């Protein structure tokens, strides 16, 4: 998901996306803890997506 797509979304949609990505991150951590191997890039993607979404959210609050 790139920042251009995120800037078109509303604040409520962005909050929902953050929650969804946090669930994905949590599930990946639980897979690692239980001995299963998730995709190697799954944790990194989730962490970076969360940061990207939060950056867009802060941009929106500063501009408003």
LINQUI-V349914 format. One record per residue. N is the residue number from 1. PSI is psi in whole degrees, -180 to 180 (NA if undefined). OMEGA is omega in degrees with one decimal (NA if undefined). BURIAL is # if it has 24 or more other C-alpha atoms within 12 Angstrom, else .. Layout:
n;psi;omega;burial
N;PSI;OMEGA;BURIAL
N;PSI;OMEGA;BURIAL
This chain:
n;psi;omega;burial
1;126;-178.7;.
2;166;-173.8;.
3;-31;-179.7;.
4;-43;177.6;.
5;-38;-177.9;.
6;-34;-179.1;#
7;-21;179.8;.
8;-11;-176.7;.
9;159;178.3;.
10;171;-179.6;.
11;-40;179.6;.
12;-40;178.4;.
13;-38;178.7;.
14;-41;177.6;#
15;-40;178.4;.
16;-39;178.5;.
17;-39;178.2;#
18;-46;179.1;#
19;-41;179.9;.
20;-46;-179.7;.
21;-33;176.2;#
22;-37;175.7;#
23;-44;178.0;.
24;-43;179.4;#
25;-44;179.0;#
26;-46;179.9;.
27;-39;178.2;.
28;-41;177.8;#
29;-38;179.0;.
30;-35;176.6;.
31;-42;178.4;.
32;-42;-178.8;.
33;-30;-178.8;.
34;3;176.1;.
35;-9;176.7;.
36;154;178.5;.
37;112;173.5;.
38;176;174.2;.
39;137;-177.0;.
40;-32;-176.5;.
41;-2;-173.9;.
42;-46;179.5;.
43;-43;-179.4;#
44;-44;178.7;.
45;-45;-179.2;.
46;-45;-179.5;#
47;-43;-179.0;#
48;-37;176.7;.
49;-41;178.6;#
50;-45;179.7;#
51;-41;-179.7;.
52;-43;179.9;#
53;-44;-180.0;#
54;-35;177.4;#
55;-45;179.0;.
56;-39;178.3;#
57;-43;179.9;#
58;-34;175.5;.
59;-43;-179.5;.
60;-40;-178.9;.
61;-35;178.6;.
62;-36;-177.2;.
63;-20;-177.6;.
64;NA;NA;.
